[in-house]
Amino acid sequence: MKTYAAGMRWGEGPRWQRGALWLSDTQGGKLWTDHDGPWRGIPLDAVPNGLWFLPDGRLVGAMMHERRIGVWTGERFATYADLSAVATGPLGDMVGDPHGNLYVDDVGFAAHAGEPPRPGRLVRVAADGSVGVATEDVEFPNGLAFVDEGRTLLVAETARQRLTAFTVADDGALTDRRTYADLARLVGGDARPDGIWATRDGVWVATTTGHTVALVRENELVTSVDTGALLPIACCGDGGNRLFVTLADAQGLPLGEALAAKAVRTTVALLQTTKAGNAG
């Protein structure tokens, strides 16, 4: 892997759009991008977690502590959808379909505030602005991705160490819950999936404490990349043969301790692979 960019504390939701990389620094309170040329962090009063681009090209973010989806104005995230009626905890990752419908994690509890774990849910924001609960009882929902040409939605359940699949119903509801990939079995007992990215050849998974970026298909490990001492947080492709991976350096400390001490530093690594293209 080669270093693409640096300077973040905790890089989430990387997205590639029109030759530029965007990501959220949830610990540093910034939106990072090289859209205007040099790699830079834009300070924010309210920080998103997951990012996505709508079909019309607008950037939207799951506002981590505000229970809303924001739309980027160039200076801030104005409100795009209010999730306060359905969200029960911090918001996590987000993914959208070609029709403009969004799915976002409601994590269910604020781990950083010491709240005890409880199940979360996935929330759907329809293209017409309506909001509803797509499914309940997901354990620390994290990365999201569509496969099977949008017929299946995958969610990384970090606490359960697996990717869980749902069939997407005509009305957007998520049904037929099943295990897509048991990461503890396929990658190792320390694998805890965070961000994921679907491709034609499988799904790339950043396993954080598993120190591995793994490409999986249903119940199958295709290949993996060892990240050494660094913890892979999230990843995205550029539509070609490049995969961008955010890697956290905890400075040799346990992750929770390093986050509390604000000692974590994140870089973006660039992985050249023939298996990084977008899903069909």
matplotlib code that plots the C-alpha trace (Angstrom):
import matplotlib.pyplot as plt

x = [0.0, 1.1, 0.1, -2.4, -3.1, -2.6, -3.6, -6.8, -7.6, -10.2, -11.2, -14.7, -16.9, -14.4, -16.1, -14.6, -16.5, -15.3, -11.6, -11.6, -11.7, -13.9, -14.0, -15.3, -12.9, -15.3, -12.7, -11.1, -14.4, -13.5, -14.5, -11.4, -11.1, -8.8, -11.8, -10.2, -6.7, -4.6, -5.6, -7.3, -9.6, -12.6, -13.5, -17.2, -19.5, -21.4, -19.5, -20.9, -20.1, -21.1, -21.0, -22.8, -23.4, -27.0, -27.8, -27.7, -24.1, -24.9, -22.9, -24.9, -23.7, -25.2, -24.7, -23.3, -24.8, -27.7, -30.1, -30.4, -29.0, -27.1, -26.5, -23.2, -23.5, -19.8, -19.5, -21.7, -24.2, -27.7, -30.6, -31.7, -33.8, -34.8, -34.4, -35.3, -38.6, -36.9, -33.2, -32.3, -28.5, -25.6, -25.7, -23.1, -22.4, -24.7, -25.3, -27.7, -29.2, -29.5, -33.0, -31.9, -33.0, -30.6, -30.0, -28.2, -27.1, -28.8, -26.1, -28.5, -26.1, -23.3, -20.2, -18.0, -20.3, -20.2, -23.7, -24.3, -24.6, -28.1, -29.2, -29.5, -31.5, -31.3, -33.2, -34.4, -34.7, -36.7, -36.0, -39.3, -38.0, -40.0, -38.3, -38.9, -37.2, -36.1, -35.1, -34.4, -32.1, -28.7, -25.7, -23.5, -24.4, -21.5, -20.5, -23.3, -23.2, -25.5, -24.8, -26.8, -27.6, -29.3, -31.4, -29.4, -28.1, -25.2, -24.5, -21.3, -22.3, -19.2, -20.1, -21.2, -18.1, -20.0, -21.6, -25.4, -27.5, -31.0, -33.3, -34.5, -38.3, -40.1, -41.2, -37.6, -38.1, -35.3, -36.3, -34.8, -32.0, -29.1, -25.3, -23.3, -19.8, -18.6, -15.5, -14.2, -14.1, -12.9, -10.3, -9.6, -11.0, -9.9, -11.7, -14.4, -15.8, -16.2, -16.4, -17.1, -17.1, -18.8, -17.2, -17.8, -15.5, -16.7, -16.9, -13.9, -14.0, -11.9, -11.6, -10.1, -8.6, -8.2, -5.4, -6.6, -8.5, -10.3, -12.2, -15.0, -17.9, -20.8, -19.1, -15.8, -12.5, -11.2, -8.0, -6.7, -4.1, -2.2, -2.0, 0.6, 0.3, -2.3, -6.0, -8.1, -11.2, -13.0, -12.5, -13.8, -13.0, -12.6, -14.5, -11.2, -8.5, -7.7, -9.0, -8.6, -8.3, -8.2, -5.7, -5.5, -2.3, -3.0, 0.6, 0.9, -2.0, -5.2, -7.7, -10.1, -7.3, -5.8, -9.1, -9.7, -6.3, -6.8, -3.6, -4.9, -3.7, -5.2, -3.7, -5.3, -3.5, -3.9, -4.1, -3.6, -5.8, -7.6, -10.5, -11.4, -14.0, -17.6, -20.2, -22.4]
y = [0.0, 3.6, 6.6, 8.8, 11.3, 12.0, 14.3, 12.8, 11.5, 8.9, 8.7, 7.3, 7.1, 7.5, 8.2, 8.9, 11.3, 12.9, 12.5, 13.5, 11.7, 12.8, 11.5, 12.3, 12.8, 11.9, 12.5, 15.6, 17.3, 17.9, 17.0, 16.1, 16.3, 17.1, 18.3, 21.8, 20.6, 20.2, 17.7, 19.7, 19.4, 21.7, 22.4, 21.6, 22.5, 19.3, 16.3, 13.5, 9.9, 8.1, 10.0, 9.4, 11.2, 11.5, 10.8, 14.5, 14.8, 16.4, 15.1, 14.0, 13.0, 11.0, 13.7, 11.6, 13.2, 15.2, 12.4, 14.0, 13.6, 16.8, 18.0, 19.8, 23.4, 24.0, 25.4, 23.3, 20.4, 21.8, 19.5, 17.1, 14.8, 14.8, 11.4, 12.4, 10.5, 7.2, 7.3, 6.1, 6.7, 8.0, 7.6, 5.5, 4.6, 5.3, 4.0, 5.0, 3.4, 4.9, 6.1, 8.4, 6.2, 6.2, 3.6, 4.7, 3.0, 4.0, 2.5, 2.5, 3.6, 6.1, 3.9, 7.0, 8.3, 5.0, 3.9, 0.1, -1.7, -2.2, -3.3, -0.7, -0.4, 0.6, 3.7, 4.3, 7.8, 7.6, 9.8, 11.6, 12.6, 10.1, 8.3, 4.9, 2.0, -0.6, -3.3, -3.7, -5.6, -5.2, -5.3, -2.2, -1.7, -0.2, -0.5, -0.7, -1.9, -3.1, -6.3, -8.3, -5.2, -3.6, -6.6, -7.3, -4.9, -5.9, -4.5, -5.0, -6.0, -5.1, -6.7, -9.9, -10.0, -10.7, -9.2, -9.7, -9.7, -8.5, -8.8, -5.3, -5.5, -3.4, -0.9, -0.6, -2.8, -5.3, -8.9, -12.4, -11.7, -14.1, -14.3, -13.4, -13.7, -14.8, -12.7, -14.3, -17.7, -16.4, -13.8, -14.4, -14.0, -10.3, -9.3, -6.6, -5.2, -1.4, 0.0, -2.2, -1.7, -3.9, -4.8, -7.1, -9.6, -9.5, -7.1, -5.5, -5.3, -3.2, -5.4, -2.8, -4.9, -7.8, -5.7, -6.9, -5.7, -8.7, -9.4, -11.8, -13.4, -15.2, -17.5, -17.3, -15.4, -14.4, -12.6, -10.4, -7.7, -7.5, -3.9, -4.7, -2.6, -0.3, -0.7, -0.5, 1.6, 2.0, 1.7, 2.7, 2.1, 4.6, 2.6, 1.2, -0.8, 1.3, 0.9, 3.6, 2.4, 4.6, 3.2, 4.2, 4.3, 3.8, 4.6, 1.1, 1.8, -0.2, 1.4, 2.6, 4.2, 5.8, 7.3, 8.7, 10.3, 11.6, 9.8, 8.0, 9.3, 8.2, 8.0, 7.0, 4.2, 3.4, -0.3, -1.2, -4.2, -5.8, -6.3, -2.8, -1.9, -0.9, -3.5, -4.1]
z = [0.0, -0.7, 1.4, -0.4, 2.3, 6.0, 8.8, 10.1, 13.6, 12.6, 8.9, 8.2, 5.1, 2.3, -1.0, -4.4, -6.7, -9.9, -9.3, -5.7, -2.3, 0.5, 4.1, 7.6, 10.5, 13.3, 16.0, 14.5, 13.6, 9.9, 6.4, 4.3, 0.6, -2.3, -4.4, -4.8, -5.3, -2.1, 0.6, 3.3, 6.3, 6.6, 10.3, 11.1, 14.0, 13.4, 12.0, 9.8, 10.0, 6.8, 3.5, 0.2, -3.1, -4.3, -8.0, -8.7, -7.3, -4.0, -1.0, 2.1, 5.5, 8.4, 11.2, 13.9, 17.0, 15.5, 14.3, 10.8, 7.3, 6.2, 2.7, 2.0, 1.0, 0.5, 4.1, 6.3, 6.3, 6.0, 7.0, 4.2, 6.4, 10.1, 11.7, 15.3, 15.2, 14.5, 15.6, 19.0, 19.1, 17.1, 13.3, 11.6, 7.9, 5.0, 1.5, -1.3, -4.4, -7.9, -7.2, -4.4, -1.4, 1.5, 4.2, 7.4, 10.7, 13.9, 16.2, 19.2, 21.9, 22.5, 23.3, 23.6, 26.4, 28.3, 27.5, 27.8, 24.4, 23.0, 19.5, 16.8, 13.6, 9.9, 8.9, 5.3, 3.9, 0.7, -2.3, -1.6, 1.9, 3.9, 6.8, 8.3, 10.1, 7.6, 10.1, 13.9, 16.1, 14.5, 16.7, 16.3, 12.6, 10.7, 7.0, 4.4, 0.8, -2.0, -3.9, -6.5, -8.4, -5.4, -4.5, -1.4, 1.3, 3.5, 6.9, 8.9, 12.4, 14.3, 17.6, 15.9, 13.7, 10.5, 7.4, 7.5, 4.3, 3.8, 0.8, -0.3, -0.7, -3.3, -0.6, 0.7, 3.8, 4.6, 4.9, 4.8, 7.3, 6.9, 7.5, 4.5, 5.9, 9.3, 9.6, 12.8, 10.9, 7.6, 8.7, 12.4, 15.9, 16.2, 13.0, 13.7, 10.5, 10.1, 6.6, 3.6, -0.2, -2.8, -6.1, -9.0, -7.4, -3.8, -0.8, 0.7, 4.5, 6.8, 9.9, 12.4, 15.2, 12.7, 11.0, 7.7, 4.6, 3.3, 0.1, 0.7, -1.1, 0.5, 3.1, 1.3, 1.7, -1.7, -0.6, 2.1, 2.8, 6.1, 7.4, 10.0, 13.2, 11.6, 12.0, 8.8, 9.4, 6.1, 2.3, -1.0, -4.7, -7.5, -10.1, -11.5, -9.9, -6.9, -3.3, -0.8, 2.8, 6.0, 8.5, 12.1, 14.1, 17.8, 18.8, 20.4, 22.8, 23.2, 20.7, 23.3, 25.4, 22.3, 21.2, 24.7, 24.7, 21.2, 20.3, 17.1, 13.7, 10.4, 6.9, 3.6, 1.9, -1.8, -2.8, -6.4, -7.2, -10.1, -7.7, -6.7, -9.2, -8.3, -8.0, -11.0]

ax = plt.figure().add_subplot(projection="3d")
ax.plot(x, y, z, "-o")
ax.set_aspect("equal")
plt.show()
